[in-house]
Amino acid sequence: MLRRVLIANRGEIALRILRACREAGVETVAAYSQADRDAIHVQLAGQSVCVGPARAGDSYLNQDALLTAALATGCDGVHPGYGFLSENGDFADACARAGLAFIGPPGEVIRRAGSKSAARTLMRQAGVPVTPGSDGPVRSPEEALEAAERIGYPVLLKASAGGGGRGIRRCDRPTELSAALEEARAEALACFGDGEMYLEKLILHPRHIEVQILADRQGNTVHLGERDCSLQRRRQKLVEETPAWGLPPALRAALGETAVRAAKAIGYESAGTVEFLLDPEGEHFYFMEMNTRIQVEHGITELVTGVDLIRQQLRIASGLPLDFTQEDVRCSGHAIECRINAENPQQGFRPCPGEVKFLHLPGGPGVRVDTGLYSGCAMSPYYDSLAAKIMVHAPTRLEAIRKMRRCLEEFTLEGFPTSGELCYQLMHHAAFVRGGYAADCLDIYLPELLEFSRRLAESEET
């Protein structure tokens, strides 16, 4: 196993990595910005190094500072978590040149998967179904128009290097394409430093299904079931669950087998996720993209499988094989995750960071809360708005829903607004309780949910 790992991230994922390392007997070094000097993972790490000012570009995205911190503290590995440099192939290469194990796939694999248009081509060659779209990137409005006419409207313009819902524009008619291409390209350049765009058919009312995979350097690749991530706002996930509700056994098996084939086609190693769109009839699924990192929602897969994904990442980065096979994977019960974000849903999900004046977390059997917050700490305005992840596990989906309702009733965070109340409403909404909801479900029902919250708040005031 690795001996000492630099945690090149912050917040709940940094704490999650630290705990897995300590349980595996691996020493930890926390890299932190000046804004995070009092963070829990910094306090718990064996060593800690300040890598720059609060702004992410000067700290968590500063490759030289992170590499210097790792080498100066005698680390032999770097875990990037998610976000920041986790899907940066150049950083993975720089770690390798410095003699550090990058706890993730090699740089060339990250680049291969990171270009969405190139990954689509690779998937076609491997026999993985992809949504109809352009043959590679579109470089001009004329190319976009030609591709759109061939596959039919509506279409999506998407950034090749995109993620998190950035660099995406929907077009329902030819007159919208030129302006949309310019807007999406500008957003992609600002967010990812890469303005390459491609075009694909918009699948109306799909489900967003992703499959967790693990692959070692010895050629062993397994999947650990699927997660339904269809409850999203602005194409960013809010609620996830596993297994996906109502999938026929043959379809579930096909999704897992296809994800493994996709991972092998791209030469993958470490933990990753293959994302698919499932049509409304539940008959056809299409490859969307591959995430070359640990996912925010990895915890619910751990709850139903009993597999510690971070621990497996450490094993793989150490050159060890997976310690189980596909036949050993057993999914038990049902798990749900609600993301609690420091945002105000009533104001367009505006980020609302601030001081945590009081925090009470739910507990009990089958409850897991991943957070880096504590009473008296500050939620920094410089980074992502994710404040906590509440996860529950129960024998059945209905029991998991009821357990999540109870947890959200117990959860108390005073100091700033969160998405907790919206999640609580979703746990009671008929569309969610019935299951099989589509990726545009929240967009459809959000106005009535927000109106209900507004009236409830007004009644409480009076």
Secondary structure, DSSP 8 states (H G I E B T S, - for coil): --SEEEE---HHHHHHHHHHHHHTT-EEEEEEEGGGTT-HHHHHSSEEEEEE-SSGGGTTT-HHHHHHHHHHTT-SEEE--SSTTTT-HHHHHHHHHTT-EESSS-HHHHHHHHSHHHHHHHHHHTT--B-SB-SS-B-SHHHHHHHHHHH-SSEEEEETT--TTTTEEEESSGGGHHHHHHHHHHHHHHHHS---EEEEE--SS-EEEEEEEEE-TTS-EEEEEEEEEEEEETTEEEEEEES-TT--HHHHHHHHHHHHHHHHHTT--EEEEEEEEE-TTSS-EEEEEEE-S--TTHHHHHHHH---HHHHHHHHHTT---SS-GGG----SEEEEEEEESEEGGGTSEE---B--EEE---STTEEEEE---TT-B--TTS--EEEEEEEEESSHHHHHHHHHHHHHH-EEESS--SHHHHHHHTT-HHHHH----TTHHHHHHHHHHHHHHHHHHHHH-
